[in-house]
Amino acid sequence: MIIDPTDDLSSLSVMQQLSLLDPDSTHVIHMSSLPDDEDELHSAEVLSQLRLHMETACTVVLVNTKRIHGSLYELLNQTFRIFHRAGEPRIYANLAVGGKKTFACCVHPQFRCMVIIKHTDVDSTAAPFLSRFSKFFLAPGEAMAYVKCHVLPEQASCLRQVINSCERFVTHIGKQNFYGFNAEQSLPLLLLSHMQQAGEERYTLV
């Protein structure tokens, strides 16, 4: 579980920019908050999509999916059943649909599931649900601090100049003149969008 301190769930883009998620094998399921989509049909469509991904070696990132968490009890608790077919083990977990039906779904051994929630939603989230996960707090500023320590040595000086120039520009224009500006998030997110992985635990400006 990723606990996101931002209001726009920027931790997802941070993980993508730092190459923590493989774009070829990662699928993001983001449920709509629109009133017309808060029905069982929309939830069933999302669960059907998740069911297909569970059968493959991929990572699924769940965003704003609180409405279906009750349907994922066995999956999130890793309460699996193993059956053998043709001499090979097959892993299954039940998905509940509409609170009345359950379907046994195949789970690929390499399947991974990640849940992102806002830090403001932690207190209103059921404790048993939170206890199922290893929890990580991912802030843009902390991610940028990590990148600064792992930038290519020949670019360290250049990166410091870029950061200083951005900070001076914001000070000169005035933070109040940037709509939605957040001192702990805006600049780190902007800078991270111009970083690219260059080898193991190394990053470069692009």
Secondary structure as a PSIPRED ss2 file (coil, helix, strand):
# PSIPRED VFORMAT (PSIPRED V4.0)

   1 M C   1.000  0.000  0.000
   2 I E   0.000  0.000  1.000
   3 I E   0.000  0.000  1.000
   4 D E   0.000  0.000  1.000
   5 P C   1.000  0.000  0.000
   6 T C   1.000  0.000  0.000
   7 D C   1.000  0.000  0.000
   8 D C   1.000  0.000  0.000
   9 L C   1.000  0.000  0.000
  10 S C   1.000  0.000  0.000
  11 S H   0.000  1.000  0.000
  12 L H   0.000  1.000  0.000
  13 S H   0.000  1.000  0.000
  14 V H   0.000  1.000  0.000
  15 M H   0.000  1.000  0.000
  16 Q H   0.000  1.000  0.000
  17 Q H   0.000  1.000  0.000
  18 L C   1.000  0.000  0.000
  19 S C   1.000  0.000  0.000
  20 L C   1.000  0.000  0.000
  21 L C   1.000  0.000  0.000
  22 D C   1.000  0.000  0.000
  23 P C   1.000  0.000  0.000
  24 D C   1.000  0.000  0.000
  25 S C   1.000  0.000  0.000
  26 T E   0.000  0.000  1.000
  27 H E   0.000  0.000  1.000
  28 V E   0.000  0.000  1.000
  29 I E   0.000  0.000  1.000
  30 H E   0.000  0.000  1.000
  31 M C   1.000  0.000  0.000
  32 S C   1.000  0.000  0.000
  33 S C   1.000  0.000  0.000
  34 L C   1.000  0.000  0.000
  35 P H   0.000  1.000  0.000
  36 D H   0.000  1.000  0.000
  37 D H   0.000  1.000  0.000
  38 E C   1.000  0.000  0.000
  39 D C   1.000  0.000  0.000
  40 E H   0.000  1.000  0.000
  41 L H   0.000  1.000  0.000
  42 H H   0.000  1.000  0.000
  43 S H   0.000  1.000  0.000
  44 A H   0.000  1.000  0.000
  45 E H   0.000  1.000  0.000
  46 V H   0.000  1.000  0.000
  47 L H   0.000  1.000  0.000
  48 S H   0.000  1.000  0.000
  49 Q H   0.000  1.000  0.000
  50 L H   0.000  1.000  0.000
  51 R H   0.000  1.000  0.000
  52 L H   0.000  1.000  0.000
  53 H H   0.000  1.000  0.000
  54 M H   0.000  1.000  0.000
  55 E C   1.000  0.000  0.000
  56 T C   1.000  0.000  0.000
  57 A C   1.000  0.000  0.000
  58 C C   1.000  0.000  0.000
  59 T E   0.000  0.000  1.000
  60 V E   0.000  0.000  1.000
  61 V E   0.000  0.000  1.000
  62 L E   0.000  0.000  1.000
  63 V E   0.000  0.000  1.000
  64 N C   1.000  0.000  0.000
  65 T C   1.000  0.000  0.000
  66 K H   0.000  1.000  0.000
  67 R H   0.000  1.000  0.000
  68 I H   0.000  1.000  0.000
  69 H H   0.000  1.000  0.000
  70 G H   0.000  1.000  0.000
  71 S H   0.000  1.000  0.000
  72 L H   0.000  1.000  0.000
  73 Y H   0.000  1.000  0.000
  74 E H   0.000  1.000  0.000
  75 L H   0.000  1.000  0.000
  76 L H   0.000  1.000  0.000
  77 N C   1.000  0.000  0.000
  78 Q C   1.000  0.000  0.000
  79 T C   1.000  0.000  0.000
  80 F C   1.000  0.000  0.000
  81 R E   0.000  0.000  1.000
  82 I E   0.000  0.000  1.000
  83 F E   0.000  0.000  1.000
  84 H E   0.000  0.000  1.000
  85 R E   0.000  0.000  1.000
  86 A C   1.000  0.000  0.000
  87 G C   1.000  0.000  0.000
  88 E E   0.000  0.000  1.000
  89 P E   0.000  0.000  1.000
  90 R E   0.000  0.000  1.000
  91 I E   0.000  0.000  1.000
  92 Y E   0.000  0.000  1.000
  93 A E   0.000  0.000  1.000
  94 N E   0.000  0.000  1.000
  95 L E   0.000  0.000  1.000
  96 A E   0.000  0.000  1.000
  97 V E   0.000  0.000  1.000
  98 G C   1.000  0.000  0.000
  99 G C   1.000  0.000  0.000
 100 K C   1.000  0.000  0.000
 101 K E   0.000  0.000  1.000
 102 T E   0.000  0.000  1.000
 103 F E   0.000  0.000  1.000
 104 A E   0.000  0.000  1.000
 105 C E   0.000  0.000  1.000
 106 C E   0.000  0.000  1.000
 107 V E   0.000  0.000  1.000
 108 H C   1.000  0.000  0.000
 109 P C   1.000  0.000  0.000
 110 Q C   1.000  0.000  0.000
 111 F C   1.000  0.000  0.000
 112 R E   0.000  0.000  1.000
 113 C E   0.000  0.000  1.000
 114 M E   0.000  0.000  1.000
 115 V E   0.000  0.000  1.000
 116 I E   0.000  0.000  1.000
 117 I E   0.000  0.000  1.000
 118 K E   0.000  0.000  1.000
 119 H H   0.000  1.000  0.000
 120 T H   0.000  1.000  0.000
 121 D H   0.000  1.000  0.000
 122 V C   1.000  0.000  0.000
 123 D C   1.000  0.000  0.000
 124 S C   1.000  0.000  0.000
 125 T C   1.000  0.000  0.000
 126 A C   1.000  0.000  0.000
 127 A H   0.000  1.000  0.000
 128 P H   0.000  1.000  0.000
 129 F H   0.000  1.000  0.000
 130 L H   0.000  1.000  0.000
 131 S C   1.000  0.000  0.000
 132 R C   1.000  0.000  0.000
 133 F C   1.000  0.000  0.000
 134 S C   1.000  0.000  0.000
 135 K C   1.000  0.000  0.000
 136 F E   0.000  0.000  1.000
 137 F E   0.000  0.000  1.000
 138 L C   1.000  0.000  0.000
 139 A C   1.000  0.000  0.000
 140 P H   0.000  1.000  0.000
 141 G H   0.000  1.000  0.000
 142 E H   0.000  1.000  0.000
 143 A H   0.000  1.000  0.000
 144 M H   0.000  1.000  0.000
 145 A H   0.000  1.000  0.000
 146 Y H   0.000  1.000  0.000
 147 V H   0.000  1.000  0.000
 148 K H   0.000  1.000  0.000
 149 C H   0.000  1.000  0.000
 150 H C   1.000  0.000  0.000
 151 V E   0.000  0.000  1.000
 152 L C   1.000  0.000  0.000
 153 P H   0.000  1.000  0.000
 154 E H   0.000  1.000  0.000
 155 Q H   0.000  1.000  0.000
 156 A H   0.000  1.000  0.000
 157 S H   0.000  1.000  0.000
 158 C H   0.000  1.000  0.000
 159 L H   0.000  1.000  0.000
 160 R H   0.000  1.000  0.000
 161 Q H   0.000  1.000  0.000
 162 V H   0.000  1.000  0.000
 163 I H   0.000  1.000  0.000
 164 N H   0.000  1.000  0.000
 165 S H   0.000  1.000  0.000
 166 C H   0.000  1.000  0.000
 167 E H   0.000  1.000  0.000
 168 R H   0.000  1.000  0.000
 169 F H   0.000  1.000  0.000
 170 V H   0.000  1.000  0.000
 171 T H   0.000  1.000  0.000
 172 H H   0.000  1.000  0.000
 173 I H   0.000  1.000  0.000
 174 G C   1.000  0.000  0.000
 175 K H   0.000  1.000  0.000
 176 Q H   0.000  1.000  0.000
 177 N H   0.000  1.000  0.000
 178 F C   1.000  0.000  0.000
 179 Y C   1.000  0.000  0.000
 180 G C   1.000  0.000  0.000
 181 F C   1.000  0.000  0.000
 182 N C   1.000  0.000  0.000
 183 A C   1.000  0.000  0.000
 184 E C   1.000  0.000  0.000
 185 Q C   1.000  0.000  0.000
 186 S H   0.000  1.000  0.000
 187 L H   0.000  1.000  0.000
 188 P H   0.000  1.000  0.000
 189 L H   0.000  1.000  0.000
 190 L H   0.000  1.000  0.000
 191 L H   0.000  1.000  0.000
 192 L H   0.000  1.000  0.000
 193 S C   1.000  0.000  0.000
 194 H C   1.000  0.000  0.000
 195 M E   0.000  0.000  1.000
 196 Q E   0.000  0.000  1.000
 197 Q E   0.000  0.000  1.000
 198 A C   1.000  0.000  0.000
 199 G C   1.000  0.000  0.000
 200 E C   1.000  0.000  0.000
 201 E C   1.000  0.000  0.000
 202 R C   1.000  0.000  0.000
 203 Y E   0.000  0.000  1.000
 204 T E   0.000  0.000  1.000
 205 L E   0.000  0.000  1.000
 206 V C   1.000  0.000  0.000
